[in-house]
């Protein structure tokens, strides 16, 4: 398929994923990077309580809270 045909399909809102090789796709600046953070016990308990209330894992809650903060301060 020529690039112009692919562009037209994309512009028309068609699903073009069958025409792409996603095996080596990357998401720049979104690749996970491991960090270690030590929290006081009271904070872990509060995180676990809130995570349970929301039905998400602790790690997801931490990511959500940090992302929300950065969105609010527009970093």
PDB file of N, CA, C, O and CB in Angstrom:
ATOM      1  N   UNK A   1       0.846  -1.169   0.000  1.00  0.00           N
ATOM      2  CA  UNK A   1       0.000   0.000   0.000  1.00  0.00           C
ATOM      3  C   UNK A   1       0.896   1.239   0.000  1.00  0.00           C
ATOM      4  O   UNK A   1       1.906   1.303   0.701  1.00  0.00           O
ATOM      5  CB  UNK A   1      -0.965  -0.006   1.221  1.00  0.00           C
ATOM      6  N   UNK A   2       0.502   2.198  -0.791  1.00  0.00           N
ATOM      7  CA  UNK A   2       1.265   3.439  -0.881  1.00  0.00           C
ATOM      8  C   UNK A   2       0.937   4.335   0.319  1.00  0.00           C
ATOM      9  O   UNK A   2      -0.135   4.231   0.915  1.00  0.00           O
ATOM     10  CB  UNK A   2       0.959   4.176  -2.215  1.00  0.00           C
ATOM     11  N   UNK A   3       1.868   5.198   0.651  1.00  0.00           N
ATOM     12  CA  UNK A   3       1.705   6.088   1.798  1.00  0.00           C
ATOM     13  C   UNK A   3       0.455   6.949   1.666  1.00  0.00           C
ATOM     14  O   UNK A   3      -0.245   7.182   2.652  1.00  0.00           O
ATOM     15  CB  UNK A   3       2.933   6.976   1.954  1.00  0.00           C
ATOM     16  N   UNK A   4       0.176   7.418   0.471  1.00  0.00           N
ATOM     17  CA  UNK A   4      -0.998   8.270   0.265  1.00  0.00           C
ATOM     18  C   UNK A   4      -2.288   7.512   0.587  1.00  0.00           C
ATOM     19  O   UNK A   4      -3.224   8.074   1.157  1.00  0.00           O
ATOM     20  CB  UNK A   4      -1.036   8.788  -1.185  1.00  0.00           C
ATOM     21  N   UNK A   5      -2.325   6.215   0.211  1.00  0.00           N
ATOM     22  CA  UNK A   5      -3.506   5.402   0.511  1.00  0.00           C
ATOM     23  C   UNK A   5      -3.668   5.216   2.018  1.00  0.00           C
ATOM     24  O   UNK A   5      -4.773   5.310   2.551  1.00  0.00           O
ATOM     25  CB  UNK A   5      -3.408   4.032  -0.185  1.00  0.00           C
ATOM     26  N   UNK A   6      -2.550   4.949   2.696  1.00  0.00           N
ATOM     27  CA  UNK A   6      -2.579   4.782   4.146  1.00  0.00           C
ATOM     28  C   UNK A   6      -3.017   6.081   4.820  1.00  0.00           C
ATOM     29  O   UNK A   6      -3.829   6.061   5.744  1.00  0.00           O
ATOM     30  CB  UNK A   6      -1.196   4.343   4.671  1.00  0.00           C
ATOM     31  N   UNK A   7      -2.483   7.198   4.360  1.00  0.00           N
ATOM     32  CA  UNK A   7      -2.869   8.501   4.908  1.00  0.00           C
ATOM     33  C   UNK A   7      -4.366   8.748   4.745  1.00  0.00           C
ATOM     34  O   UNK A   7      -5.021   9.245   5.661  1.00  0.00           O
ATOM     35  CB  UNK A   7      -2.076   9.621   4.226  1.00  0.00           C
ATOM     36  N   UNK A   8      -4.898   8.402   3.588  1.00  0.00           N
ATOM     37  CA  UNK A   8      -6.323   8.618   3.336  1.00  0.00           C
ATOM     38  C   UNK A   8      -7.174   7.764   4.275  1.00  0.00           C
ATOM     39  O   UNK A   8      -8.150   8.241   4.854  1.00  0.00           O
ATOM     40  CB  UNK A   8      -6.665   8.296   1.868  1.00  0.00           C
ATOM     41  N   UNK A   9      -6.786   6.486   4.418  1.00  0.00           N
ATOM     42  CA  UNK A   9      -7.523   5.610   5.331  1.00  0.00           C
ATOM     43  C   UNK A   9      -7.501   6.179   6.751  1.00  0.00           C
ATOM     44  O   UNK A   9      -8.525   6.200   7.434  1.00  0.00           O
ATOM     45  CB  UNK A   9      -6.926   4.182   5.315  1.00  0.00           C
ATOM     46  N   UNK A  10      -6.323   6.642   7.188  1.00  0.00           N
ATOM     47  CA  UNK A  10      -6.199   7.214   8.528  1.00  0.00           C
ATOM     48  C   UNK A  10      -7.056   8.466   8.657  1.00  0.00           C
ATOM     49  O   UNK A  10      -7.792   8.626   9.630  1.00  0.00           O
ATOM     50  CB  UNK A  10      -4.730   7.541   8.843  1.00  0.00           C
ATOM     51  N   UNK A  11      -6.957   9.353   7.668  1.00  0.00           N
ATOM     52  CA  UNK A  11      -7.729  10.595   7.696  1.00  0.00           C
ATOM     53  C   UNK A  11      -9.232  10.336   7.680  1.00  0.00           C
ATOM     54  O   UNK A  11     -10.005  11.122   8.229  1.00  0.00           O
ATOM     55  CB  UNK A  11      -7.347  11.471   6.517  1.00  0.00           C
ATOM     56  N   UNK A  12      -9.651   9.226   7.047  1.00  0.00           N
ATOM     57  CA  UNK A  12     -11.067   8.874   6.991  1.00  0.00           C
ATOM     58  C   UNK A  12     -11.534   8.150   8.252  1.00  0.00           C
ATOM     59  O   UNK A  12     -12.703   7.781   8.363  1.00  0.00           O
ATOM     60  CB  UNK A  12     -11.335   8.010   5.777  1.00  0.00           C
ATOM     61  N   UNK A  13     -10.622   7.949   9.199  1.00  0.00           N
ATOM     62  CA  UNK A  13     -10.978   7.313  10.467  1.00  0.00           C
ATOM     63  C   UNK A  13     -11.007   5.803  10.421  1.00  0.00           C
ATOM     64  O   UNK A  13     -11.534   5.164  11.332  1.00  0.00           O
ATOM     65  CB  UNK A  13     -12.298   7.800  10.909  1.00  0.00           C
ATOM     66  N   UNK A  14     -10.449   5.222   9.373  1.00  0.00           N
ATOM     67  CA  UNK A  14     -10.420   3.762   9.281  1.00  0.00           C
ATOM     68  C   UNK A  14      -9.330   3.203  10.188  1.00  0.00           C
ATOM     69  O   UNK A  14      -8.348   3.880  10.491  1.00  0.00           O
ATOM     70  CB  UNK A  14     -10.192   3.308   7.821  1.00  0.00           C
ATOM     71  N   UNK A  15      -9.519   1.959  10.615  1.00  0.00           N
ATOM     72  CA  UNK A  15      -8.523   1.276  11.431  1.00  0.00           C
ATOM     73  C   UNK A  15      -7.384   0.817  10.528  1.00  0.00           C
ATOM     74  O   UNK A  15      -7.585  -0.004   9.633  1.00  0.00           O
ATOM     75  CB  UNK A  15      -9.151   0.070  12.196  1.00  0.00           C
ATOM     76  N   UNK A  16      -6.200   1.346  10.764  1.00  0.00           N
ATOM     77  CA  UNK A  16      -5.049   1.009   9.918  1.00  0.00           C
ATOM     78  C   UNK A  16      -4.049   0.111  10.634  1.00  0.00           C
ATOM     79  O   UNK A  16      -2.968  -0.151  10.108  1.00  0.00           O
ATOM     80  CB  UNK A  16      -4.352   2.276   9.457  1.00  0.00           C
ATOM     81  N   UNK A  17      -4.392  -0.361  11.817  1.00  0.00           N
ATOM     82  CA  UNK A  17      -3.424  -1.132  12.599  1.00  0.00           C
ATOM     83  C   UNK A  17      -2.989  -2.418  11.904  1.00  0.00           C
ATOM     84  O   UNK A  17      -1.881  -2.898  12.148  1.00  0.00           O
ATOM     85  CB  UNK A  17      -4.008  -1.466  13.949  1.00  0.00           C
ATOM     86  N   UNK A  18      -3.831  -2.985  11.046  1.00  0.00           N
ATOM     87  CA  UNK A  18      -3.429  -4.196  10.317  1.00  0.00           C
ATOM     88  C   UNK A  18      -2.289  -3.912   9.342  1.00  0.00           C
ATOM     89  O   UNK A  18      -1.603  -4.835   8.902  1.00  0.00           O
ATOM     90  CB  UNK A  18      -4.626  -4.782   9.559  1.00  0.00           C
ATOM     91  N   UNK A  19      -2.086  -2.652   9.005  1.00  0.00           N
ATOM     92  CA  UNK A  19      -1.053  -2.276   8.050  1.00  0.00           C
ATOM     93  C   UNK A  19       0.238  -1.827   8.734  1.00  0.00           C
ATOM     94  O   UNK A  19       1.186  -1.424   8.060  1.00  0.00           O
ATOM     95  CB  UNK A  19      -1.565  -1.175   7.150  1.00  0.00           C
ATOM     96  N   UNK A  20       0.281  -1.893  10.058  1.00  0.00           N
ATOM     97  CA  UNK A  20       1.436  -1.414  10.806  1.00  0.00           C
ATOM     98  C   UNK A  20       2.147  -2.568  11.498  1.00  0.00           C
ATOM     99  O   UNK A  20       1.516  -3.544  11.906  1.00  0.00           O
ATOM    100  CB  UNK A  20       1.012  -0.361  11.832  1.00  0.00           C
ATOM    101  N   UNK A  21       3.461  -2.449  11.626  1.00  0.00           N
ATOM    102  CA  UNK A  21       4.243  -3.407  12.405  1.00  0.00           C
ATOM    103  C   UNK A  21       4.419  -2.811  13.794  1.00  0.00           C
ATOM    104  O   UNK A  21       5.275  -1.950  13.999  1.00  0.00           O
ATOM    105  CB  UNK A  21       5.638  -3.722  11.725  1.00  0.00           C
ATOM    106  N   UNK A  22       3.613  -3.265  14.744  1.00  0.00           N
ATOM    107  CA  UNK A  22       3.627  -2.704  16.094  1.00  0.00           C
ATOM    108  C   UNK A  22       4.584  -3.443  17.029  1.00  0.00           C
ATOM    109  O   UNK A  22       4.678  -3.115  18.212  1.00  0.00           O
ATOM    110  CB  UNK A  22       2.231  -2.731  16.673  1.00  0.00           C
ATOM    111  N   UNK A  23       5.291  -4.439  16.498  1.00  0.00           N
ATOM    112  CA  UNK A  23       6.164  -5.243  17.356  1.00  0.00           C
ATOM    113  C   UNK A  23       7.314  -4.424  17.939  1.00  0.00           C
ATOM    114  O   UNK A  23       7.850  -4.772  18.991  1.00  0.00           O
ATOM    115  CB  UNK A  23       6.720  -6.421  16.572  1.00  0.00           C
ATOM    116  N   UNK A  24       7.690  -3.357  17.273  1.00  0.00           N
ATOM    117  CA  UNK A  24       8.800  -2.537  17.773  1.00  0.00           C
ATOM    118  C   UNK A  24       8.350  -1.111  18.070  1.00  0.00           C
ATOM    119  O   UNK A  24       9.168  -0.193  18.132  1.00  0.00           O
ATOM    120  CB  UNK A  24       9.948  -2.519  16.758  1.00  0.00           C
ATOM    121  N   UNK A  25       7.061  -0.934  18.251  1.00  0.00           N
ATOM    122  CA  UNK A  25       6.525   0.402  18.528  1.00  0.00           C
ATOM    123  C   UNK A  25       6.976   0.863  19.915  1.00  0.00           C
ATOM    124  O   UNK A  25       7.086   0.064  20.845  1.00  0.00           O
ATOM    125  CB  UNK A  25       4.971   0.406  18.431  1.00  0.00           C
ATOM    126  N   UNK A  26       7.232   2.151  20.034  1.00  0.00           N
ATOM    127  CA  UNK A  26       7.635   2.747  21.303  1.00  0.00           C
ATOM    128  C   UNK A  26       6.731   3.926  21.602  1.00  0.00           C
ATOM    129  O   UNK A  26       6.102   4.482  20.702  1.00  0.00           O
ATOM    130  CB  UNK A  26       9.119   3.188  21.271  1.00  0.00           C
ATOM    131  N   UNK A  27       6.670   4.298  22.847  1.00  0.00           N
ATOM    132  CA  UNK A  27       5.929   5.481  23.272  1.00  0.00           C
ATOM    133  C   UNK A  27       6.943   6.408  23.930  1.00  0.00           C
ATOM    134  O   UNK A  27       7.170   6.317  25.137  1.00  0.00           O
ATOM    135  CB  UNK A  27       4.735   5.118  24.258  1.00  0.00           C
ATOM    136  N   UNK A  28       7.554   7.295  23.154  1.00  0.00           N
ATOM    137  CA  UNK A  28       8.606   8.154  23.702  1.00  0.00           C
ATOM    138  C   UNK A  28       8.149   8.890  24.955  1.00  0.00           C
ATOM    139  O   UNK A  28       7.037   9.414  25.019  1.00  0.00           O
ATOM    140  CB  UNK A  28       9.059   9.158  22.656  1.00  0.00           C
ATOM    141  N   UNK A  29       9.022   8.917  25.937  1.00  0.00           N
ATOM    142  CA  UNK A  29       8.806   9.574  27.228  1.00  0.00           C
ATOM    143  C   UNK A  29       7.744   8.877  28.067  1.00  0.00           C
ATOM    144  O   UNK A  29       7.392   9.375  29.136  1.00  0.00           O
ATOM    145  CB  UNK A  29       8.411  11.018  27.015  1.00  0.00           C
ATOM    146  N   UNK A  30       7.221   7.732  27.612  1.00  0.00           N
ATOM    147  CA  UNK A  30       6.231   6.999  28.390  1.00  0.00           C
ATOM    148  C   UNK A  30       6.721   5.608  28.790  1.00  0.00           C
ATOM    149  O   UNK A  30       5.986   4.842  29.413  1.00  0.00           O
ATOM    150  CB  UNK A  30       4.945   6.882  27.605  1.00  0.00           C
ATOM    151  N   UNK A  31       7.976   5.283  28.426  1.00  0.00           N
ATOM    152  CA  UNK A  31       8.507   3.994  28.828  1.00  0.00           C
ATOM    153  C   UNK A  31       8.639   3.978  30.345  1.00  0.00           C
ATOM    154  O   UNK A  31       9.094   4.956  30.938  1.00  0.00           O
ATOM    155  CB  UNK A  31       9.872   3.708  28.143  1.00  0.00           C
ATOM    156  N   UNK A  32       8.242   2.870  30.979  1.00  0.00           N
ATOM    157  CA  UNK A  32       8.351   2.826  32.435  1.00  0.00           C
ATOM    158  C   UNK A  32       9.802   2.836  32.896  1.00  0.00           C
ATOM    159  O   UNK A  32      10.675   2.237  32.268  1.00  0.00           O
ATOM    160  CB  UNK A  32       7.648   1.593  32.976  1.00  0.00           C
ATOM    161  N   UNK A  33      10.035   3.516  33.983  1.00  0.00           N
ATOM    162  CA  UNK A  33      11.356   3.537  34.605  1.00  0.00           C
ATOM    163  C   UNK A  33      11.148   3.288  36.094  1.00  0.00           C
ATOM    164  O   UNK A  33      10.358   3.975  36.741  1.00  0.00           O
ATOM    165  CB  UNK A  33      12.109   4.904  34.343  1.00  0.00           C
ATOM    166  N   UNK A  34      11.843   2.328  36.619  1.00  0.00           N
ATOM    167  CA  UNK A  34      11.656   1.926  38.002  1.00  0.00           C
ATOM    168  C   UNK A  34      12.343   2.912  38.943  1.00  0.00           C
ATOM    169  O   UNK A  34      13.480   3.328  38.718  1.00  0.00           O
ATOM    170  CB  UNK A  34      12.193   0.510  38.225  1.00  0.00           C
ATOM    171  N   UNK A  35      11.619   3.274  40.003  1.00  0.00           N
ATOM    172  CA  UNK A  35      12.173   4.096  41.078  1.00  0.00           C
ATOM    173  C   UNK A  35      11.768   3.475  42.409  1.00  0.00           C
ATOM    174  O   UNK A  35      10.738   2.808  42.507  1.00  0.00           O
ATOM    175  CB  UNK A  35      11.678   5.582  40.975  1.00  0.00           C
ATOM    176  N   UNK A  36      12.568   3.695  43.407  1.00  0.00           N
ATOM    177  CA  UNK A  36      12.249   3.219  44.754  1.00  0.00           C
ATOM    178  C   UNK A  36      11.992   4.423  45.638  1.00  0.00           C
ATOM    179  O   UNK A  36      12.778   5.370  45.662  1.00  0.00           O
ATOM    180  CB  UNK A  36      13.398   2.335  45.336  1.00  0.00           C
ATOM    181  N   UNK A  37      10.892   4.379  46.358  1.00  0.00           N
ATOM    182  CA  UNK A  37      10.521   5.463  47.250  1.00  0.00           C
ATOM    183  C   UNK A  37      10.159   4.855  48.599  1.00  0.00           C
ATOM    184  O   UNK A  37       9.406   3.884  48.669  1.00  0.00           O
ATOM    185  CB  UNK A  37       9.338   6.302  46.667  1.00  0.00           C
ATOM    186  N   UNK A  38      10.695   5.427  49.660  1.00  0.00           N
ATOM    187  CA  UNK A  38      10.357   4.987  51.009  1.00  0.00           C
ATOM    188  C   UNK A  38       9.289   5.912  51.572  1.00  0.00           C
ATOM    189  O   UNK A  38       9.454   7.132  51.579  1.00  0.00           O
ATOM    190  CB  UNK A  38      11.614   4.967  51.927  1.00  0.00           C
ATOM    191  N   UNK A  39       8.188   5.322  52.045  1.00  0.00           N
ATOM    192  CA  UNK A  39       7.093   6.069  52.646  1.00  0.00           C
ATOM    193  C   UNK A  39       6.988   5.682  54.118  1.00  0.00           C
ATOM    194  O   UNK A  39       7.285   4.543  54.480  1.00  0.00           O
ATOM    195  CB  UNK A  39       5.752   5.799  51.899  1.00  0.00           C
ATOM    196  N   UNK A  40       6.571   6.611  54.966  1.00  0.00           N
ATOM    197  CA  UNK A  40       6.306   6.228  56.357  1.00  0.00           C
ATOM    198  C   UNK A  40       5.103   5.290  56.418  1.00  0.00           C
ATOM    199  O   UNK A  40       4.252   5.295  55.529  1.00  0.00           O
ATOM    200  CB  UNK A  40       6.058   7.483  57.238  1.00  0.00           C
ATOM    201  N   UNK A  41       5.046   4.492  57.474  1.00  0.00           N
ATOM    202  CA  UNK A  41       3.996   3.479  57.608  1.00  0.00           C
ATOM    203  C   UNK A  41       2.598   4.090  57.539  1.00  0.00           C
ATOM    204  O   UNK A  41       1.707   3.512  56.915  1.00  0.00           O
ATOM    205  CB  UNK A  41       4.162   2.726  58.921  1.00  0.00           C
ATOM    206  N   UNK A  42       2.391   5.247  58.168  1.00  0.00           N
ATOM    207  CA  UNK A  42       1.057   5.860  58.155  1.00  0.00           C
ATOM    208  C   UNK A  42       0.617   6.196  56.740  1.00  0.00           C
ATOM    209  O   UNK A  42      -0.567   6.110  56.412  1.00  0.00           O
ATOM    210  CB  UNK A  42       1.040   7.123  59.016  1.00  0.00           C
ATOM    211  N   UNK A  43       1.586   6.584  55.892  1.00  0.00           N
ATOM    212  CA  UNK A  43       1.255   6.944  54.516  1.00  0.00           C
ATOM    213  C   UNK A  43       0.896   5.701  53.706  1.00  0.00           C
ATOM    214  O   UNK A  43      -0.017   5.738  52.881  1.00  0.00           O
ATOM    215  CB  UNK A  43       2.429   7.689  53.857  1.00  0.00           C
ATOM    216  N   UNK A  44       1.605   4.612  53.936  1.00  0.00           N
ATOM    217  CA  UNK A  44       1.287   3.345  53.266  1.00  0.00           C
ATOM    218  C   UNK A  44      -0.122   2.898  53.649  1.00  0.00           C
ATOM    219  O   UNK A  44      -0.894   2.450  52.801  1.00  0.00           O
ATOM    220  CB  UNK A  44       2.325   2.245  53.636  1.00  0.00           C
ATOM    221  N   UNK A  45      -0.444   3.026  54.929  1.00  0.00           N
ATOM    222  CA  UNK A  45      -1.788   2.639  55.378  1.00  0.00           C
ATOM    223  C   UNK A  45      -2.856   3.501  54.702  1.00  0.00           C
ATOM    224  O   UNK A  45      -3.889   2.992  54.268  1.00  0.00           O
ATOM    225  CB  UNK A  45      -1.900   2.761  56.914  1.00  0.00           C
ATOM    226  N   UNK A  46      -2.599   4.808  54.616  1.00  0.00           N
ATOM    227  CA  UNK A  46      -3.558   5.703  53.961  1.00  0.00           C
ATOM    228  C   UNK A  46      -3.663   5.389  52.474  1.00  0.00           C
ATOM    229  O   UNK A  46      -4.759   5.399  51.915  1.00  0.00           O
ATOM    230  CB  UNK A  46      -3.152   7.171  54.164  1.00  0.00           C
ATOM    231  N   UNK A  47      -2.534   5.113  51.831  1.00  0.00           N
ATOM    232  CA  UNK A  47      -2.547   4.752  50.410  1.00  0.00           C
ATOM    233  C   UNK A  47      -3.340   3.466  50.190  1.00  0.00           C
ATOM    234  O   UNK A  47      -4.155   3.378  49.272  1.00  0.00           O
ATOM    235  CB  UNK A  47      -1.109   4.588  49.879  1.00  0.00           C
ATOM    236  N   UNK A  48      -3.092   2.474  51.040  1.00  0.00           N
ATOM    237  CA  UNK A  48      -3.794   1.194  50.887  1.00  0.00           C
ATOM    238  C   UNK A  48      -5.298   1.350  51.101  1.00  0.00           C
ATOM    239  O   UNK A  48      -6.099   0.741  50.391  1.00  0.00           O
ATOM    240  CB  UNK A  48      -3.233   0.161  51.870  1.00  0.00           C
ATOM    241  N   UNK A  49      -5.672   2.162  52.074  1.00  0.00           N
ATOM    242  CA  UNK A  49      -7.095   2.385  52.340  1.00  0.00           C
ATOM    243  C   UNK A  49      -7.767   3.056  51.143  1.00  0.00           C
ATOM    244  O   UNK A  49      -8.857   2.654  50.735  1.00  0.00           O
ATOM    245  CB  UNK A  49      -7.282   3.245  53.607  1.00  0.00           C
ATOM    246  N   UNK A  50      -7.119   4.075  50.580  1.00  0.00           N
ATOM    247  CA  UNK A  50      -7.684   4.781  49.423  1.00  0.00           C
ATOM    248  C   UNK A  50      -7.679   3.893  48.183  1.00  0.00           C
ATOM    249  O   UNK A  50      -8.634   3.903  47.407  1.00  0.00           O
ATOM    250  CB  UNK A  50      -6.899   6.073  49.147  1.00  0.00           C
ATOM    251  N   UNK A  51      -6.611   3.131  47.997  1.00  0.00           N
ATOM    252  CA  UNK A  51      -6.537   2.219  46.848  1.00  0.00           C
ATOM    253  C   UNK A  51      -7.659   1.187  46.921  1.00  0.00           C
ATOM    254  O   UNK A  51      -8.282   0.868  45.909  1.00  0.00           O
ATOM    255  CB  UNK A  51      -5.159   1.512  46.797  1.00  0.00           C
ATOM    256  N   UNK A  52      -7.911   0.668  48.114  1.00  0.00           N
ATOM    257  CA  UNK A  52      -8.988  -0.311  48.273  1.00  0.00           C
ATOM    258  C   UNK A  52     -10.337   0.340  47.993  1.00  0.00           C
ATOM    259  O   UNK A  52     -11.201  -0.259  47.352  1.00  0.00           O
ATOM    260  CB  UNK A  52      -8.969  -0.918  49.692  1.00  0.00           C
ATOM    261  N   UNK A  53     -10.514   1.570  48.478  1.00  0.00           N
ATOM    262  CA  UNK A  53     -11.781   2.271  48.251  1.00  0.00           C
ATOM    263  C   UNK A  53     -12.038   2.461  46.757  1.00  0.00           C
ATOM    264  O   UNK A  53     -13.172   2.336  46.295  1.00  0.00           O
ATOM    265  CB  UNK A  53     -11.777   3.636  48.964  1.00  0.00           C
ATOM    266  N   UNK A  54     -10.972   2.765  46.003  1.00  0.00           N
ATOM    267  CA  UNK A  54     -11.104   2.993  44.565  1.00  0.00           C
ATOM    268  C   UNK A  54     -11.039   1.701  43.754  1.00  0.00           C
ATOM    269  O   UNK A  54     -11.384   1.683  42.573  1.00  0.00           O
ATOM    270  CB  UNK A  54     -10.024   3.938  44.096  1.00  0.00           C
ATOM    271  N   UNK A  55     -10.597   0.628  44.391  1.00  0.00           N
ATOM    272  CA  UNK A  55     -10.493  -0.651  43.693  1.00  0.00           C
ATOM    273  C   UNK A  55      -9.327  -0.714  42.727  1.00  0.00           C
ATOM    274  O   UNK A  55      -9.422  -1.324  41.662  1.00  0.00           O
ATOM    275  CB  UNK A  55     -11.759  -0.928  42.952  1.00  0.00           C
ATOM    276  N   UNK A  56      -8.215  -0.074  43.108  1.00  0.00           N
ATOM    277  CA  UNK A  56      -7.017  -0.089  42.266  1.00  0.00           C
ATOM    278  C   UNK A  56      -5.826  -0.524  43.114  1.00  0.00           C
ATOM    279  O   UNK A  56      -5.875  -0.414  44.339  1.00  0.00           O
ATOM    280  CB  UNK A  56      -6.760   1.312  41.622  1.00  0.00           C
ATOM    281  N   UNK A  57      -4.762  -1.012  42.491  1.00  0.00           N
ATOM    282  CA  UNK A  57      -3.551  -1.347  43.251  1.00  0.00           C
ATOM    283  C   UNK A  57      -2.872  -0.077  43.786  1.00  0.00           C
ATOM    284  O   UNK A  57      -3.052   1.014  43.245  1.00  0.00           O
ATOM    285  CB  UNK A  57      -2.563  -2.148  42.366  1.00  0.00           C
ATOM    286  N   UNK A  58      -2.103  -0.242  44.839  1.00  0.00           N
ATOM    287  CA  UNK A  58      -1.389   0.882  45.449  1.00  0.00           C
ATOM    288  C   UNK A  58      -0.542   1.626  44.418  1.00  0.00           C
ATOM    289  O   UNK A  58      -0.556   2.856  44.374  1.00  0.00           O
ATOM    290  CB  UNK A  58      -0.503   0.389  46.598  1.00  0.00           C
ATOM    291  N   UNK A  59       0.186   0.893  43.601  1.00  0.00           N
ATOM    292  CA  UNK A  59       1.065   1.525  42.615  1.00  0.00           C
ATOM    293  C   UNK A  59       0.273   2.399  41.645  1.00  0.00           C
ATOM    294  O   UNK A  59       0.710   3.492  41.285  1.00  0.00           O
ATOM    295  CB  UNK A  59       1.847   0.459  41.839  1.00  0.00           C
ATOM    296  N   UNK A  60      -0.881   1.916  41.231  1.00  0.00           N
ATOM    297  CA  UNK A  60      -1.719   2.710  40.327  1.00  0.00           C
ATOM    298  C   UNK A  60      -2.207   3.978  40.998  1.00  0.00           C
ATOM    299  O   UNK A  60      -2.243   5.040  40.376  1.00  0.00           O
ATOM    300  CB  UNK A  60      -2.910   1.890  39.844  1.00  0.00           C
ATOM    301  N   UNK A  61      -2.582   3.874  42.263  1.00  0.00           N
ATOM    302  CA  UNK A  61      -3.028   5.055  42.997  1.00  0.00           C
ATOM    303  C   UNK A  61      -1.915   6.089  43.090  1.00  0.00           C
ATOM    304  O   UNK A  61      -2.149   7.279  42.878  1.00  0.00           O
ATOM    305  CB  UNK A  61      -3.505   4.667  44.400  1.00  0.00           C
ATOM    306  N   UNK A  62      -0.712   5.640  43.404  1.00  0.00           N
ATOM    307  CA  UNK A  62       0.423   6.572  43.501  1.00  0.00           C
ATOM    308  C   UNK A  62       0.635   7.277  42.166  1.00  0.00           C
ATOM    309  O   UNK A  62       0.834   8.492  42.129  1.00  0.00           O
ATOM    310  CB  UNK A  62       1.719   5.826  43.928  1.00  0.00           C
ATOM    311  N   UNK A  63       0.593   6.522  41.070  1.00  0.00           N
ATOM    312  CA  UNK A  63       0.768   7.133  39.744  1.00  0.00           C
ATOM    313  C   UNK A  63      -0.351   8.120  39.446  1.00  0.00           C
ATOM    314  O   UNK A  63      -0.106   9.192  38.893  1.00  0.00           O
ATOM    315  CB  UNK A  63       0.816   6.052  38.653  1.00  0.00           C
ATOM    316  N   UNK A  64      -1.594   7.757  39.815  1.00  0.00           N
ATOM    317  CA  UNK A  64      -2.725   8.650  39.571  1.00  0.00           C
ATOM    318  C   UNK A  64      -2.561   9.954  40.351  1.00  0.00           C
ATOM    319  O   UNK A  64      -2.793  11.036  39.812  1.00  0.00           O
ATOM    320  CB  UNK A  64      -4.047   7.961  39.957  1.00  0.00           C
ATOM    321  N   UNK A  65      -2.160   9.849  41.620  1.00  0.00           N
ATOM    322  CA  UNK A  65      -2.009  11.043  42.447  1.00  0.00           C
ATOM    323  C   UNK A  65      -0.894  11.955  41.930  1.00  0.00           C
ATOM    324  O   UNK A  65      -1.047  13.176  41.898  1.00  0.00           O
ATOM    325  CB  UNK A  65      -1.727  10.646  43.891  1.00  0.00           C
ATOM    326  N   UNK A  66       0.211  11.362  41.533  1.00  0.00           N
ATOM    327  CA  UNK A  66       1.319  12.166  41.014  1.00  0.00           C
ATOM    328  C   UNK A  66       0.922  12.816  39.691  1.00  0.00           C
ATOM    329  O   UNK A  66       1.200  13.996  39.478  1.00  0.00           O
ATOM    330  CB  UNK A  66       2.585  11.298  40.829  1.00  0.00           C
ATOM    331  N   UNK A  67       0.275  12.059  38.799  1.00  0.00           N
ATOM    332  CA  UNK A  67      -0.161  12.620  37.512  1.00  0.00           C
ATOM    333  C   UNK A  67      -1.152  13.756  37.726  1.00  0.00           C
ATOM    334  O   UNK A  67      -1.089  14.779  37.044  1.00  0.00           O
ATOM    335  CB  UNK A  67      -0.793  11.528  36.629  1.00  0.00           C
ATOM    336  N   UNK A  68      -2.073  13.573  38.680  1.00  0.00           N
ATOM    337  CA  UNK A  68      -3.047  14.616  38.978  1.00  0.00           C
ATOM    338  C   UNK A  68      -2.347  15.882  39.470  1.00  0.00           C
ATOM    339  O   UNK A  68      -2.711  16.991  39.078  1.00  0.00           O
ATOM    340  CB  UNK A  68      -4.057  14.122  40.025  1.00  0.00           C
ATOM    341  N   UNK A  69      -1.361  15.713  40.317  1.00  0.00           N
ATOM    342  CA  UNK A  69      -0.624  16.878  40.826  1.00  0.00           C
ATOM    343  C   UNK A  69       0.066  17.616  39.673  1.00  0.00           C
ATOM    344  O   UNK A  69      -0.032  18.839  39.569  1.00  0.00           O
ATOM    345  CB  UNK A  69       0.424  16.440  41.891  1.00  0.00           C
ATOM    346  N   UNK A  70       0.756  16.880  38.818  1.00  0.00           N
ATOM    347  CA  UNK A  70       1.462  17.531  37.713  1.00  0.00           C
ATOM    348  C   UNK A  70       0.505  18.202  36.751  1.00  0.00           C
ATOM    349  O   UNK A  70       0.827  19.242  36.177  1.00  0.00           O
ATOM    350  CB  UNK A  70       2.315  16.527  36.967  1.00  0.00           C
ATOM    351  N   UNK A  71      -0.668  17.618  36.569  1.00  0.00           N
ATOM    352  CA  UNK A  71      -1.666  18.236  35.700  1.00  0.00           C
ATOM    353  C   UNK A  71      -2.146  19.555  36.297  1.00  0.00           C
ATOM    354  O   UNK A  71      -2.337  20.538  35.582  1.00  0.00           O
ATOM    355  CB  UNK A  71      -2.856  17.284  35.478  1.00  0.00           C
ATOM    356  N   UNK A  72      -2.340  19.565  37.620  1.00  0.00           N
ATOM    357  CA  UNK A  72      -2.802  20.786  38.288  1.00  0.00           C
ATOM    358  C   UNK A  72      -1.771  21.900  38.258  1.00  0.00           C
ATOM    359  O   UNK A  72      -2.123  23.070  38.107  1.00  0.00           O
ATOM    360  CB  UNK A  72      -3.167  20.484  39.719  1.00  0.00           C
ATOM    361  N   UNK A  73      -0.491  21.544  38.400  1.00  0.00           N
ATOM    362  CA  UNK A  73       0.549  22.577  38.397  1.00  0.00           C
ATOM    363  C   UNK A  73       1.097  22.810  36.989  1.00  0.00           C
ATOM    364  O   UNK A  73       1.954  23.669  36.780  1.00  0.00           O
ATOM    365  CB  UNK A  73       1.691  22.186  39.346  1.00  0.00           C
ATOM    366  N   UNK A  74       0.597  22.040  36.036  1.00  0.00           N
ATOM    367  CA  UNK A  74       0.963  22.166  34.620  1.00  0.00           C
ATOM    368  C   UNK A  74       2.476  22.118  34.406  1.00  0.00           C
ATOM    369  O   UNK A  74       3.076  23.047  33.865  1.00  0.00           O
ATOM    370  CB  UNK A  74       0.407  23.466  34.054  1.00  0.00           C
ATOM    371  N   UNK A  75       3.068  21.017  34.842  1.00  0.00           N
ATOM    372  CA  UNK A  75       4.513  20.820  34.632  1.00  0.00           C
ATOM    373  C   UNK A  75       4.763  20.438  33.212  1.00  0.00           C
ATOM    374  O   UNK A  75       5.912  20.225  32.823  1.00  0.00           O
ATOM    375  CB  UNK A  75       5.082  19.750  35.574  1.00  0.00           C
TER     376      UNK A  75
END
